Amino acid sequence: MSNVSGPVDPARLQDVLDGPWARVRYGHRAKLDARFLPVYGESGDEARERVTRLLTQLPTEFGMPSAYPPEYGGRSDVGGSIVATEMLAQVDLSLMVKAGVQWGLFGGAVLALGTRRHHDAHLRDIASGALLGCFAMTETGHGSDVQQLRTTCTYDPRTQTFDLHTPHEAARKDYIGNAARDGRMAVVFAQLITGGRRHGVHAWLVPIRNAQGDPPPGVTIGDAGPKGGLLGVDNGRLSFDHVRVPRDMLLDRYGQVTEDGTYSSPIESDSRRFFTMLGTLVRGRVSVGGAASAATKSALTIAVRYGDIRRQFGTPDADREVPLNDYLAHQRKLLPALATTYALHFAQAELVAALDEVHGGDGPLDEQRQRELESRAAGLKAAQTWHATRTIQMCREACGGAGYLAENRLPGLKADTDVFTTFEGDNTVLLQLVAKGLLTGYRDEFGSLDGWGRASFVAEQVRAMVLERTAARSLIERLVASVPGRDEEVAVTDRGWQLKIFEDREKHLLDGAVRRLRNGATVKKDQPFDIFNDVQDHVLKVAAAHVDRITLEAFVAGIENTADPAARALLSRVCDLYALSVIEADKGWFLEHGRFTPARSKAITAVVNGLLKELRPHLRTLVDAFAIPDSWLNCAVLREEAGRQETMAAHDAATS
């Protein structure tokens, strides 16, 4: 790989990062002014009032409602709606979550699970914000284990209504966005019962407030109370005491109940139907991952710009203080995190394009592609949100005491994104979902998302792994095939070697997990929980290695599609840093399994340090390419420190 020669125009990098939905990004940068920024020091009530007021002022022509069909105020632009979420996350995360609940979760559920009569009755008002709603799935006692929800909805053919009931406190709907203050209707998930038989989890449209804002009889609403962040989102609690719901309020795309109580569905298996229903809502998970990455970009932009203008200590040979970004220790903090952020950006862009392709048409869903989409969305959401949590904290520390002040944005970014690691799926559970897909390809056989399966699991179902590539398939296979057989004959910056070692780690880990599962099935064949619980740490490692591999492949594909030579060269070096940082962080595994020698291990650290030195002059370029407007950063110290530096420079010039 050749070194980067000379400066790189951030605009050329921006063109690459903005991608096919550049119009959506440009529109938000132009339209979202200071009105939409967070207000530091607000009370919870003030934040809620402000965010609710701003919700209906958001641009709709390229906003989240753009996913809806044109007849309901959208553009059938699923990918554009995800990108709109990312842009809002850089402005105000409370506003983004509030909008996501309204248009992504609530409206998305009506669109995906309802039929034409539901769409005609409600989608226009949902898109315009005239009807504010909630997505009432999670229960106090059942979060990730959605298939075992305890809320019931029992059909009575005499009245042709459903009886919606919360049987006990643990079945209360909890953490529900829009419930505490603003929601007028909720999509409520419950067990459908008719004729004395359960048919699994379905969803109903249920009014939770009347025109005066009061709950109807049988509906109890509570406030979830103060939270660690997202002050502008009114999370609440919902309970139902034998609430009558008309039959036509069942969102019945995947399950219908006739007047006499007869149940039918185009999907015979309760379990398969359940996962199909949840799969149609995958957009929320993709949005949360993208929003986390967007917030990470804001934090890194603040930290890098601060590190350029903040100086500490002098050099022995000159009477000058050194910018923070010139210190290796500081580069070690910022640059690997920045490289990972770039890698995840390309992985997210690839995922959004796939989601738009699978969900953007009018035809039936391709079940195999939908499964792949769900698995990739789960794994990337976990990677992106954990990366956000680590990186925003690192950026806070990199800015010292200034990073702890609310006026410098970082505390708000940290607090508001913290819940993302468990929002839209707990990350550990999501990685298990990824691992199940890699291990069997038969996820329906395993029941709840957070359990390791039913007694019906047969160890022989574990199949050999077939690597599935979605990005630049032929290029990657060619690069991997070109790597010499002897490890010491190839440089660690050889792209084929990097791809091959990521692939080899994933394969080895998966093969080991398969062996352990089969051995466990032989010894504990009547104890399926113990079989999987004994190898849980191993399969989580498999999933993480899989996400690393597909992320690197997406980065390689992004470079391949970059036309500008200078931008391409810079991205290539950033990709080297991403790949080698991942390898360096997992040196123990590679050394334990003989994947490289101690000498090569030391060489990797030396190459990483060399890359940091090479990329130091491009630090500002790499964050400027995110094209986050200065006003959106909403960071006082950048304005103040820049002013101080100008004053000091003028003073030095006058006295020299």
C-alpha positions as CSV (number, residue, x, y, z in Angstrom):
1,M,0.0,0.0,0.0
2,S,1.4,3.4,-1.0
3,N,1.6,6.3,1.4
4,V,-0.8,9.3,1.1
5,S,1.0,12.0,-0.8
6,G,-0.1,15.6,-0.1
7,P,-3.4,17.0,1.3
8,V,-6.8,15.5,0.4
9,D,-9.8,17.6,-0.3
10,P,-12.4,16.8,2.4
11,A,-15.1,17.4,-0.2
12,R,-14.0,14.4,-2.2
13,L,-14.2,12.2,0.9
14,Q,-17.6,13.7,1.7
15,D,-18.9,12.7,-1.7
16,V,-18.0,9.1,-0.9
17,L,-19.5,9.2,2.6
18,D,-22.7,11.0,1.6
19,G,-23.3,8.2,-0.9
20,P,-26.5,7.6,-2.8
21,W,-28.7,9.5,-0.4
22,A,-26.6,12.7,-0.5
23,R,-29.8,14.7,-1.3
24,V,-31.2,13.7,2.0
25,R,-28.1,14.7,3.9
26,Y,-27.8,18.0,2.1
27,G,-31.5,18.7,2.8
28,H,-31.1,18.2,6.5
29,R,-27.9,20.3,6.7
30,A,-29.7,23.1,4.9
31,K,-33.0,23.0,6.8
32,L,-32.2,22.1,10.4
33,D,-31.1,25.4,12.0
34,A,-30.4,26.4,15.6
35,R,-34.1,25.9,16.6
36,F,-33.5,22.1,16.5
37,L,-30.4,22.0,18.6
38,P,-30.4,20.7,22.2
39,V,-30.8,23.3,25.0
40,Y,-28.3,22.8,27.8
41,G,-29.7,22.8,31.3
42,E,-33.4,22.1,30.5
43,S,-35.7,20.4,32.9
44,G,-37.3,17.2,31.7
45,D,-40.7,18.9,31.2
46,E,-39.1,21.7,29.2
47,A,-37.2,19.3,27.0
48,R,-40.4,17.2,26.4
49,E,-42.4,20.3,25.4
50,R,-39.6,21.6,23.1
51,V,-39.1,18.3,21.4
52,T,-42.8,17.7,20.8
53,R,-43.2,21.1,19.4
54,L,-40.3,20.6,17.0
55,L,-41.4,17.2,15.9
56,T,-44.1,18.6,13.5
57,Q,-41.6,21.3,12.2
58,L,-39.2,18.7,10.8
59,P,-39.0,18.6,7.0
60,T,-41.1,15.7,5.7
61,E,-40.1,15.7,2.0
62,F,-36.8,13.9,2.9
63,G,-37.4,13.0,6.5
64,M,-38.4,9.7,8.2
65,P,-41.9,9.6,6.7
66,S,-40.3,9.3,3.3
67,A,-40.5,5.5,3.8
68,Y,-44.3,5.6,3.5
69,P,-46.0,5.2,0.1
70,P,-46.7,8.5,-1.9
71,E,-50.4,8.2,-1.2
72,Y,-49.8,8.6,2.5
73,G,-47.3,11.5,2.3
74,G,-44.1,9.6,1.6
75,R,-41.8,8.6,-1.3
76,S,-41.4,4.9,-0.7
77,D,-37.8,5.7,0.1
78,V,-36.9,3.3,2.9
79,G,-33.1,4.0,2.6
80,G,-33.7,7.7,2.7
81,S,-35.7,7.4,5.9
82,I,-32.8,5.6,7.6
83,V,-30.3,8.3,6.5
84,A,-32.8,11.0,7.8
85,T,-32.5,9.2,11.2
86,E,-28.7,9.5,11.1
87,M,-28.9,13.2,10.3
88,L,-31.3,13.9,13.1
89,A,-29.0,12.1,15.5
90,Q,-26.3,14.7,14.8
91,V,-28.7,17.5,15.7
92,D,-30.6,16.3,18.8
93,L,-30.8,12.7,19.9
94,S,-34.1,13.2,21.9
95,L,-35.7,14.6,18.7
96,M,-34.3,11.7,16.7
97,V,-35.7,9.1,19.1
98,K,-39.1,10.9,19.4
99,A,-39.3,11.0,15.6
100,G,-38.2,7.4,15.4
101,V,-40.9,6.2,17.8
102,Q,-43.5,8.2,15.8
103,W,-42.6,7.4,12.2
104,G,-40.3,4.4,12.5
105,L,-41.8,2.2,15.2
106,F,-45.5,3.3,15.5
107,G,-46.0,4.2,11.9
108,G,-43.7,1.5,10.7
109,A,-45.7,-1.1,12.5
110,V,-49.0,0.1,11.1
111,L,-47.4,0.1,7.6
112,A,-45.7,-3.3,7.9
113,L,-48.3,-5.3,10.0
114,G,-51.6,-3.6,8.9
115,T,-53.6,-3.8,5.7
116,R,-55.0,-1.2,3.3
117,R,-57.9,-0.2,5.7
118,H,-55.4,0.6,8.5
119,H,-53.2,2.5,6.1
120,D,-56.1,4.5,4.7
121,A,-57.4,5.3,8.1
122,H,-54.2,6.3,9.9
123,L,-51.0,6.7,7.9
124,R,-51.6,10.2,6.6
125,D,-52.2,11.5,10.1
126,I,-49.2,9.6,11.4
127,A,-47.0,11.0,8.6
128,S,-48.2,14.6,9.3
129,G,-47.9,14.2,13.1
130,A,-51.6,14.8,13.6
131,L,-51.8,11.4,15.3
132,L,-49.0,10.7,17.8
133,G,-48.5,7.1,18.8
134,C,-46.5,4.5,20.6
135,F,-45.0,1.1,20.0
136,A,-46.0,-1.0,23.0
137,M,-44.0,-4.2,22.9
138,T,-41.6,-4.4,25.8
139,E,-43.0,-5.6,29.2
140,T,-41.5,-5.2,32.6
141,G,-40.9,-9.0,32.9
142,H,-40.2,-9.7,29.2
143,G,-37.8,-7.5,27.2
144,S,-35.8,-9.5,24.7
145,D,-38.0,-12.6,25.1
146,V,-40.8,-11.0,23.1
147,Q,-42.4,-14.4,22.1
148,Q,-43.3,-15.0,25.7
149,L,-45.1,-11.7,26.3
150,R,-47.8,-12.0,29.0
151,T,-50.3,-9.4,27.8
152,T,-53.4,-11.2,26.3
153,C,-55.9,-10.2,23.7
154,T,-58.9,-12.6,23.7
155,Y,-61.5,-12.6,21.0
156,D,-65.2,-12.6,22.0
157,P,-67.4,-13.5,19.0
158,R,-70.6,-12.3,20.8
159,T,-69.3,-8.7,20.8
160,Q,-66.8,-9.1,17.9
161,T,-64.2,-7.4,20.1
162,F,-61.0,-8.4,21.7
163,D,-60.4,-8.3,25.4
164,L,-57.0,-6.7,26.0
165,H,-55.7,-7.4,29.5
166,T,-52.6,-7.0,31.6
167,P,-52.8,-10.1,33.9
168,H,-50.1,-9.0,36.4
169,E,-47.5,-6.3,37.1
170,A,-44.7,-8.0,35.2
171,A,-46.9,-7.8,32.1
172,R,-47.1,-4.0,32.2
173,K,-45.8,-2.3,29.0
174,D,-42.7,-0.4,30.1
175,Y,-40.2,2.1,28.7
176,I,-42.7,3.0,26.0
177,G,-41.7,6.2,24.1
178,N,-44.5,8.8,23.6
179,A,-46.6,7.1,26.2
180,A,-46.1,9.4,29.2
181,R,-47.3,12.6,27.6
182,D,-48.1,12.7,23.9
183,G,-49.3,9.4,22.5
184,R,-53.0,9.1,21.5
185,M,-52.8,5.6,20.1
186,A,-50.5,2.6,20.6
187,V,-49.6,-0.5,18.6
188,V,-49.9,-3.0,21.4
189,F,-48.3,-6.5,21.1
190,A,-50.1,-9.3,23.0
191,Q,-50.9,-13.0,22.8
192,L,-53.9,-13.6,20.5
193,I,-56.4,-16.0,21.9
194,T,-59.5,-17.2,20.1
195,G,-61.7,-20.3,20.6
196,G,-59.6,-21.1,23.6
197,R,-56.4,-21.4,21.6
198,R,-53.3,-19.2,21.6
199,H,-51.9,-18.2,18.2
200,G,-48.8,-16.3,19.4
201,V,-47.9,-12.6,19.5
202,H,-49.9,-10.2,17.3
203,A,-50.4,-6.4,17.3
204,W,-53.5,-4.2,17.7
205,L,-54.1,-0.5,17.3
206,V,-55.4,0.7,20.7
207,P,-56.5,4.3,21.6
208,I,-54.8,5.3,24.9
209,R,-56.0,8.9,25.2
210,N,-59.1,10.7,24.1
211,A,-59.3,14.1,22.4
212,Q,-58.9,15.8,25.8
213,G,-55.8,13.8,26.6
214,D,-57.4,11.5,29.2
215,P,-57.0,7.7,29.1
216,P,-60.2,5.7,28.3
217,P,-61.7,3.3,30.8
218,G,-59.4,0.4,31.6
219,V,-56.2,2.1,30.3
220,T,-53.6,3.1,33.0
221,I,-50.8,5.4,32.0
222,G,-47.7,6.1,34.1
223,D,-44.5,8.0,33.6
224,A,-41.3,6.0,33.5
225,G,-39.6,8.8,35.5
226,P,-36.2,10.6,35.2
227,K,-33.7,8.8,32.9
228,G,-30.0,9.0,32.4
229,G,-30.5,10.8,29.1
230,L,-33.0,11.5,26.3
231,L,-34.8,14.0,28.5
232,G,-37.1,15.1,25.6
233,V,-38.6,11.6,25.2
234,D,-41.7,10.9,27.3
235,N,-41.1,7.2,28.2
236,G,-44.1,5.8,30.0
237,R,-45.9,2.7,31.2
238,L,-49.2,1.2,30.0
239,S,-51.5,-1.3,31.6
240,F,-54.9,-2.6,30.3
241,D,-57.8,-3.8,32.5
242,H,-60.1,-5.8,30.1
243,V,-60.1,-3.1,27.5
244,R,-62.4,-3.8,24.6
245,V,-60.7,-3.5,21.2
246,P,-62.8,-3.7,17.9
247,R,-62.0,-6.7,15.7
248,D,-60.8,-4.5,12.8
249,M,-58.1,-2.9,15.0
250,L,-56.1,-6.1,14.8
251,L,-53.2,-5.4,12.4
252,D,-53.9,-8.5,10.4
253,R,-51.5,-8.8,7.5
254,Y,-50.1,-12.0,8.9
255,G,-53.1,-13.3,11.0
256,Q,-56.9,-12.8,10.5
257,V,-59.8,-13.4,12.8
258,T,-63.3,-13.8,11.3
259,E,-66.5,-12.6,13.0
260,D,-67.1,-16.0,14.4
261,G,-63.6,-16.2,15.8
262,T,-61.9,-18.4,13.2
263,Y,-58.2,-17.7,13.0
264,S,-56.2,-18.0,9.8
265,S,-52.8,-17.0,8.6
266,P,-50.8,-17.2,5.4
267,I,-48.0,-18.6,7.6
268,E,-48.9,-21.8,9.3
269,S,-46.1,-22.0,11.9
270,D,-46.7,-19.8,15.0
271,S,-42.9,-19.4,15.5
272,R,-42.2,-18.6,11.8
273,R,-45.1,-16.1,11.7
274,F,-43.8,-14.4,14.8
275,F,-40.3,-14.0,13.3
276,T,-41.8,-12.8,10.0
277,M,-43.7,-10.1,11.8
278,L,-40.7,-9.0,13.8
279,G,-38.5,-9.1,10.7
280,T,-40.7,-6.5,9.0
281,L,-39.7,-4.1,11.7
282,V,-36.0,-4.5,11.2
283,R,-35.8,-0.8,10.1
284,G,-35.8,0.3,13.7
285,R,-32.7,-1.7,14.5
286,V,-30.8,-0.4,11.4
287,S,-31.8,3.2,12.4
288,V,-30.5,2.8,16.0
289,G,-27.1,1.5,14.7
290,G,-26.9,4.4,12.2
291,A,-27.8,6.9,14.8
292,A,-25.1,5.6,17.1
293,S,-22.5,6.0,14.4
294,A,-23.7,9.5,13.6
295,A,-23.4,10.5,17.2
296,T,-19.9,9.0,17.3
297,K,-18.9,11.1,14.3
298,S,-20.0,14.2,16.2
299,A,-18.0,13.3,19.3
300,L,-14.9,12.5,17.2
301,T,-15.2,15.8,15.3
302,I,-15.3,17.7,18.6
303,A,-12.3,15.8,20.1
304,V,-10.2,16.1,16.9
305,R,-10.8,19.8,16.5
306,Y,-10.2,20.4,20.1
307,G,-6.9,18.4,19.9
308,D,-5.7,20.6,17.1
309,I,-6.2,23.9,19.0
310,R,-5.5,22.8,22.6
311,R,-1.8,22.8,23.4
312,Q,0.0,21.2,26.3
313,F,3.7,21.3,27.4
314,G,6.7,22.6,25.5
315,T,9.3,20.7,23.6
316,P,12.9,20.6,24.9
317,D,14.3,22.1,21.7
318,A,11.8,24.9,21.1
319,D,9.8,27.4,23.1
320,R,6.4,26.2,21.9
321,E,3.5,24.2,23.3
322,V,2.5,21.0,21.5
323,P,-1.0,20.4,20.1
324,L,-2.6,17.4,21.8
325,N,-3.0,15.7,18.4
326,D,0.7,15.6,18.0
327,Y,1.2,13.2,20.9
328,L,1.3,9.5,20.1
329,A,-0.9,8.6,23.1
330,H,-3.6,11.0,21.8
331,Q,-3.3,9.6,18.3
332,R,-3.7,6.1,19.8
333,K,-7.0,7.2,21.3
334,L,-8.5,9.1,18.3
335,L,-7.2,7.5,15.1
336,P,-8.1,3.8,15.7
337,A,-11.6,4.9,16.8
338,L,-11.9,7.1,13.8
339,A,-10.8,4.3,11.5
340,T,-13.4,2.0,13.1
341,T,-16.0,4.7,12.6
342,Y,-15.2,4.8,8.9
343,A,-15.4,1.1,8.6
344,L,-18.8,1.0,10.3
345,H,-20.0,3.8,8.1
346,F,-19.4,1.7,5.0
347,A,-21.0,-1.4,6.6
348,Q,-24.0,0.7,7.5
349,A,-24.2,2.1,4.0
350,E,-24.2,-1.4,2.6
351,L,-26.9,-2.5,5.1
352,V,-29.1,0.5,4.2
353,A,-28.9,-0.2,0.5
354,A,-29.8,-3.9,1.2
355,L,-32.7,-2.9,3.3
356,D,-34.0,-0.4,0.7
357,E,-33.8,-3.2,-1.9
358,V,-35.5,-5.8,0.1
359,H,-38.2,-3.6,1.7
360,G,-38.5,-0.9,-1.0
361,G,-40.6,-2.8,-3.5
362,D,-44.3,-3.9,-3.5
363,G,-43.7,-7.6,-4.1
364,P,-43.4,-10.4,-1.4
365,L,-40.4,-10.4,0.8
366,D,-37.6,-12.7,-0.2
367,E,-37.4,-14.9,3.0
368,Q,-33.7,-15.8,2.6
369,R,-32.6,-12.2,2.0
370,Q,-34.8,-11.1,4.9
371,R,-33.1,-13.5,7.2
372,E,-29.6,-12.3,6.1
373,L,-30.8,-8.7,6.6
374,E,-32.0,-9.4,10.1
375,S,-28.7,-11.1,11.1
376,R,-26.6,-8.3,9.6
377,A,-28.7,-5.6,11.2
378,A,-28.5,-7.3,14.6
379,G,-24.7,-7.7,14.5
380,L,-24.0,-4.2,13.2
381,K,-26.3,-2.6,15.7
382,A,-24.4,-4.3,18.5
383,A,-21.0,-3.2,17.0
384,Q,-22.1,0.4,16.3
385,T,-23.7,1.0,19.7
386,W,-20.8,-0.5,21.7
387,H,-18.4,1.5,19.6
388,A,-20.4,4.6,20.3
389,T,-20.3,4.0,24.0
390,R,-16.6,3.5,24.1
391,T,-15.6,6.2,21.7
392,I,-17.8,9.0,23.1
393,Q,-16.3,8.3,26.6
394,M,-12.8,8.3,25.1
395,C,-13.6,11.7,23.4
396,R,-14.8,13.1,26.7
397,E,-11.5,12.1,28.3
398,A,-9.5,13.4,25.3
399,C,-11.1,16.9,25.9
400,G,-10.2,16.9,29.6
401,G,-12.3,19.0,31.9
402,A,-13.8,20.8,29.0
403,G,-15.3,17.5,27.8
404,Y,-17.3,17.2,31.1
405,L,-19.1,20.5,30.6
406,A,-22.6,20.2,29.2
407,E,-22.0,23.2,26.9
408,N,-19.4,21.2,25.0
409,R,-22.0,18.6,23.9
410,L,-20.0,15.4,24.9
411,P,-21.9,14.7,28.1
412,G,-25.2,14.9,26.3
413,L,-24.0,12.6,23.5
414,K,-22.7,10.1,26.1
415,A,-26.0,10.1,28.1
416,D,-28.3,10.0,25.2
417,T,-26.6,7.1,23.4
418,D,-26.0,5.0,26.5
419,V,-29.3,3.2,26.2
420,F,-28.7,2.3,22.6
421,T,-26.8,-0.8,23.7
422,T,-30.0,-2.2,25.0
423,F,-32.6,-0.3,22.9
424,E,-34.1,-2.2,19.9
425,G,-32.5,-5.4,21.2
426,D,-29.9,-6.0,23.9
427,N,-26.6,-6.3,22.2
428,T,-25.6,-9.6,23.8
429,V,-28.9,-11.1,22.7
430,L,-28.4,-9.7,19.2
431,L,-25.0,-11.3,18.9
432,Q,-26.6,-14.6,20.0
433,L,-29.1,-14.1,17.1
434,V,-26.2,-13.7,14.7
435,A,-24.4,-16.8,16.1
436,K,-27.6,-18.9,15.7
437,G,-27.8,-17.9,12.1
438,L,-24.2,-18.9,11.5
439,L,-24.5,-22.2,13.4
440,T,-27.7,-23.5,11.9
441,G,-29.5,-21.4,9.4
442,Y,-32.7,-22.6,11.2
443,R,-33.4,-19.8,13.6
444,D,-37.1,-20.7,13.8
445,E,-36.3,-23.9,15.6
446,F,-34.9,-22.0,18.6
447,G,-37.9,-20.1,20.0
448,S,-37.2,-17.0,22.0
449,L,-34.5,-14.7,21.1
450,D,-32.7,-14.8,24.4
451,G,-32.9,-18.5,25.1
452,W,-30.6,-21.1,23.4
453,G,-33.5,-23.2,22.2
454,R,-36.0,-25.9,22.8
455,A,-35.5,-29.6,23.5
456,S,-36.3,-30.2,19.8
457,F,-32.8,-28.9,18.8
458,V,-30.7,-31.6,17.2
459,A,-27.0,-31.1,17.2
460,E,-26.7,-32.5,13.7
461,Q,-28.5,-29.4,12.4
462,V,-25.3,-27.5,13.0
463,R,-23.9,-27.2,9.5
464,A,-20.5,-26.3,8.1
465,M,-20.0,-22.6,7.6
466,V,-20.3,-21.1,4.1
467,L,-19.0,-17.6,4.0
468,E,-21.6,-15.2,2.6
469,R,-20.2,-12.1,1.1
470,T,-22.3,-9.1,0.1
471,A,-19.7,-6.6,-0.8
472,A,-17.2,-6.7,-3.7
473,R,-17.4,-10.5,-3.7
474,S,-15.1,-11.1,-6.7
475,L,-12.5,-8.6,-5.6
476,I,-12.3,-9.9,-2.1
477,E,-12.0,-13.5,-3.2
478,R,-9.3,-12.5,-5.7
479,L,-7.4,-10.7,-2.9
480,V,-7.6,-13.6,-0.5
481,A,-6.6,-16.1,-3.1
482,S,-3.4,-14.1,-4.0
483,V,-2.0,-14.3,-0.5
484,P,1.2,-16.5,-0.3
485,G,1.0,-19.7,1.8
486,R,3.7,-18.6,4.2
487,D,2.6,-15.9,6.6
488,E,6.1,-14.3,6.8
489,E,6.2,-13.7,3.1
490,V,3.4,-11.1,3.1
491,A,3.3,-7.6,4.5
492,V,0.7,-6.9,7.2
493,T,-0.6,-4.1,5.1
494,D,-1.4,-6.5,2.3
495,R,-5.2,-6.3,1.9
496,G,-5.5,-9.9,1.0
497,W,-3.7,-11.0,4.1
498,Q,-5.9,-8.8,6.3
499,L,-9.1,-10.2,4.7
500,K,-7.8,-13.8,5.0
501,I,-6.8,-13.5,8.7
502,F,-10.3,-12.0,9.5
503,E,-11.9,-14.9,7.6
504,D,-9.7,-17.5,9.1
505,R,-10.4,-16.3,12.7
506,E,-14.2,-16.5,12.0
507,K,-14.0,-20.0,10.5
508,H,-11.8,-21.4,13.3
509,L,-14.0,-20.0,16.0
510,L,-17.1,-21.4,14.3
511,D,-15.6,-24.8,13.8
512,G,-14.7,-24.9,17.5
513,A,-18.2,-23.9,18.6
514,V,-19.7,-26.6,16.4
515,R,-17.4,-29.2,17.9
516,R,-18.2,-28.1,21.5
517,L,-21.9,-28.1,20.7
518,R,-21.8,-31.6,19.3
519,N,-19.7,-32.9,22.2
520,G,-22.2,-31.3,24.6
521,A,-25.1,-32.9,22.8
522,T,-23.5,-36.3,23.3
523,V,-22.9,-35.8,27.0
524,K,-26.0,-33.7,27.9
525,K,-28.5,-34.6,25.1
526,D,-31.5,-34.1,27.5
527,Q,-30.2,-30.8,28.7
528,P,-30.4,-28.3,25.8
529,F,-30.1,-25.2,27.9
530,D,-26.8,-26.5,29.4
531,I,-25.5,-27.5,26.0
532,F,-25.7,-23.9,24.8
533,N,-25.0,-22.2,28.1
534,D,-21.7,-24.0,28.3
535,V,-20.4,-22.5,25.1
536,Q,-22.2,-19.1,25.2
537,D,-18.9,-17.1,25.5
538,H,-17.6,-19.0,22.5
539,V,-20.5,-18.3,20.2
540,L,-20.6,-14.6,21.1
541,K,-16.9,-14.5,20.0
542,V,-18.0,-16.2,16.8
543,A,-20.6,-13.5,16.2
544,A,-18.2,-10.6,17.0
545,A,-15.6,-12.1,14.6
546,H,-18.3,-12.4,11.9
547,V,-19.2,-8.7,12.3
548,D,-15.6,-7.7,12.1
549,R,-15.2,-9.6,8.9
550,I,-18.2,-8.2,7.1
551,T,-17.3,-4.7,8.2
552,L,-13.8,-5.0,6.8
553,E,-15.2,-6.3,3.5
554,A,-17.7,-3.4,3.3
555,F,-14.7,-1.0,3.8
556,V,-12.8,-2.7,1.0
557,A,-15.9,-2.4,-1.3
558,G,-16.2,1.3,-0.4
559,I,-12.6,2.0,-1.4
560,E,-13.1,0.1,-4.6
561,N,-16.0,2.4,-5.4
562,T,-14.1,5.6,-4.7
563,A,-13.2,7.4,-7.9
564,D,-11.0,10.2,-6.6
565,P,-7.4,8.9,-6.4
566,A,-6.3,11.0,-3.4
567,A,-9.4,10.1,-1.4
568,R,-9.0,6.4,-2.4
569,A,-5.4,6.4,-1.2
570,L,-6.3,8.0,2.2
571,L,-9.2,5.6,2.7
572,S,-6.9,2.7,2.0
573,R,-4.6,3.7,4.8
574,V,-7.5,4.3,7.2
575,C,-8.6,0.8,6.2
576,D,-5.1,-0.6,7.1
577,L,-5.4,1.1,10.5
578,Y,-8.9,-0.4,11.1
579,A,-7.8,-3.9,10.1
580,L,-4.5,-3.9,12.1
581,S,-6.2,-2.3,15.1
582,V,-8.7,-5.1,15.3
583,I,-5.9,-7.7,14.9
584,E,-3.7,-5.9,17.5
585,A,-6.6,-5.8,20.0
586,D,-7.0,-9.6,19.6
587,K,-3.3,-10.5,19.6
588,G,-3.8,-13.0,22.4
589,W,-6.1,-15.2,20.3
590,F,-3.9,-15.0,17.2
591,L,-0.8,-15.9,19.1
592,E,-2.6,-18.7,21.1
593,H,-3.8,-20.3,17.9
594,G,-0.5,-19.9,16.0
595,R,-1.9,-17.5,13.4
596,F,1.3,-15.5,13.5
597,T,4.6,-15.4,15.4
598,P,5.6,-13.1,18.3
599,A,7.9,-11.2,15.8
600,R,4.9,-10.5,13.5
601,S,2.9,-9.5,16.5
602,K,5.5,-6.9,17.4
603,A,5.7,-5.8,13.8
604,I,1.9,-5.1,13.8
605,T,2.2,-2.7,16.7
606,A,5.1,-0.9,14.9
607,V,3.1,-0.6,11.7
608,V,0.1,0.7,13.6
609,N,2.3,3.4,15.2
610,G,3.7,4.3,11.7
611,L,0.1,4.6,10.4
612,L,-0.8,7.0,13.2
613,K,2.2,9.2,12.3
614,E,1.2,9.1,8.6
615,L,-2.4,9.9,9.2
616,R,-1.8,12.6,11.8
617,P,-1.8,15.4,9.1
618,H,-5.1,14.1,7.8
619,L,-6.9,14.0,11.1
620,R,-8.9,17.2,10.5
621,T,-9.6,16.2,6.9
622,L,-11.1,12.8,8.1
623,V,-13.6,14.5,10.5
624,D,-14.3,17.4,8.2
625,A,-15.5,14.9,5.6
626,F,-18.4,14.0,7.9
627,A,-19.7,17.5,6.9
628,I,-21.3,18.2,10.3
629,P,-22.2,21.9,10.3
630,D,-20.4,23.8,13.0
631,S,-23.7,24.9,14.5
632,W,-24.8,21.3,14.9
633,L,-21.7,20.5,17.0
634,N,-23.1,23.1,19.5
635,C,-19.8,23.1,21.3
636,A,-18.7,26.2,23.2
637,V,-15.1,25.3,23.8
638,L,-14.3,25.0,20.1
639,R,-15.5,28.6,19.6
640,E,-13.7,29.9,22.7
641,E,-10.4,28.0,22.1
642,A,-10.3,29.1,18.5
643,G,-10.7,32.7,19.6
644,R,-8.0,32.4,22.3
645,Q,-5.6,30.9,19.8
646,E,-6.2,33.8,17.4
647,T,-5.6,36.3,20.2
648,M,-2.4,34.6,21.2
649,A,-1.1,34.5,17.6
650,A,-1.9,38.2,17.2
651,H,0.0,38.9,20.4
652,D,3.0,36.8,19.4
653,A,3.1,38.6,16.0
654,A,3.0,42.0,17.6
655,T,5.8,41.3,20.1
656,S,8.1,39.5,17.7
